[in-house]
Amino acid sequence: MAHDTFMIFILFWAFVLLFFMGVGGYFMFRKFLKVLPKEDGKSKLDWQNHYVDSSRHLWTEDSKAFLDKLVSPVPTAFRDIAKHSIAARIGQVALEANASEVTRAHCIEGYILATPRRDYKSLISFLDREEIDYSAYRHLLG
């Protein structure tokens, strides 16, 4: 009886460990894919860093505070990574528009463009809850 209980205990922990190793491997593989160079020789991470660095001088205190508000629903463990990705997309939008500074409109557009399609439902509910007008960018959510 005690032998069977111990065997079940060991099997349970073996499955738990395999599960966590699988989850960790999944996220490591996703990170690996971001580092692979694209056709232009730069990886997705290289482009993100480029847009963040190139647009750094365009950010105002208001736009930085608004970005912090936009990334607030992201869990704390992932918030810095999400903030960097979203800031890169916002910077890209502002640079392509030849803007003199990052505005709230750039932030909303970049936020929507940086968000994966699968997360649009939660994005819309967050924008509605915070009473942020995104009507000009509704076409991006289609």
C-alpha positions in Angstrom: 0.0 0.0 0.0 2.7 2.5 1.0 4.7 1.5 -2.1 1.8 2.3 -4.4 1.2 5.7 -2.8 4.9 6.5 -3.2 4.8 5.5 -6.8 1.7 7.6 -7.5 3.5 10.6 -5.8 6.6 10.1 -8.0 4.5 9.9 -11.2 2.5 13.0 -10.2 5.7 15.0 -9.8 7.2 13.6 -13.0 4.2 14.9 -14.9 4.3 18.3 -13.1 8.0 18.6 -14.0 7.4 17.6 -17.6 4.6 20.1 -17.9 6.7 23.0 -16.5 9.7 22.0 -18.8 7.3 22.1 -21.7 5.9 25.5 -20.8 9.4 26.9 -20.3 10.6 25.4 -23.6 7.7 27.0 -25.4 8.6 30.4 -24.2 12.3 29.9 -24.9 11.4 28.8 -28.5 9.3 31.9 -29.0 12.2 34.1 -27.8 14.5 32.2 -30.1 12.2 32.9 -33.1 12.3 36.7 -32.3 16.2 36.6 -32.5 16.4 34.9 -35.9 17.3 37.4 -38.7 14.6 38.2 -41.3 15.2 38.7 -45.0 16.7 42.2 -44.3 19.3 40.7 -42.0 17.7 42.2 -38.8 15.7 40.2 -36.3 12.4 41.3 -34.8 14.2 42.2 -31.6 16.7 44.3 -33.6 13.9 46.3 -35.2 12.2 46.8 -31.9 15.4 48.2 -30.4 15.9 50.4 -33.5 12.5 52.0 -33.2 12.8 52.5 -29.4 16.2 54.2 -29.8 15.2 56.2 -32.9 12.0 57.6 -31.2 13.3 58.1 -27.7 13.6 61.9 -28.2 9.9 62.1 -29.4 8.4 60.8 -26.1 6.9 63.4 -23.8 6.0 62.9 -20.1 2.3 62.6 -21.1 3.0 59.9 -23.7 5.2 58.0 -21.3 2.4 58.1 -18.6 -0.2 57.1 -21.2 2.0 54.1 -22.2 2.2 53.1 -18.6 -1.6 53.2 -18.4 -1.9 51.1 -21.6 0.4 48.3 -20.3 -1.2 48.3 -16.8 -3.4 45.2 -17.5 -0.3 43.1 -18.4 0.9 40.9 -15.6 3.8 42.4 -13.7 6.2 39.6 -14.8 5.7 40.4 -18.5 5.0 44.1 -18.3 8.6 45.3 -19.1 8.8 43.1 -22.2 5.3 44.2 -23.3 6.1 47.8 -22.7 9.2 47.6 -24.9 7.3 45.9 -27.7 4.5 48.3 -27.6 6.8 51.3 -27.3 8.7 50.1 -30.4 5.5 49.9 -32.4 4.3 53.3 -31.2 7.8 54.7 -32.1 7.5 53.2 -35.5 4.1 54.8 -36.0 5.4 58.2 -34.9 8.5 58.0 -37.0 6.6 56.9 -40.1 4.2 59.9 -39.6 7.3 62.2 -39.3 5.8 63.5 -36.0 7.6 66.0 -33.8 6.5 64.1 -30.7 4.6 60.9 -29.7 1.0 61.8 -29.1 -1.9 59.8 -27.5 -3.1 59.1 -31.0 0.2 57.5 -31.9 0.0 55.5 -28.6 -3.5 54.2 -29.3 -2.6 53.2 -32.9 0.7 51.6 -31.9 -1.0 49.8 -29.0 -3.6 48.3 -31.3 -1.0 47.3 -33.9 1.3 45.7 -31.3 -1.5 43.7 -29.8 -2.0 40.2 -31.2 -5.4 39.6 -32.9 -6.3 36.9 -30.2 -6.2 39.6 -27.5 -8.4 42.2 -29.3 -11.4 41.3 -27.1 -9.5 42.1 -23.9 -7.9 45.2 -25.5 -11.3 46.6 -26.5 -12.8 45.9 -23.0 -9.7 47.7 -21.4 -10.1 50.7 -23.7 -13.8 50.9 -23.0 -13.3 50.6 -19.3 -10.7 53.3 -19.3 -12.9 55.5 -21.6 -10.2 55.8 -24.2 -11.6 56.8 -27.6 -10.3 54.5 -30.2 -13.0 55.1 -32.8 -10.5 56.4 -35.4 -8.7 53.1 -35.2 -11.6 50.7 -35.2 -10.7 49.6 -38.7 -7.4 48.2 -37.3 -9.4 45.8 -35.1 -11.1 44.1 -38.0 
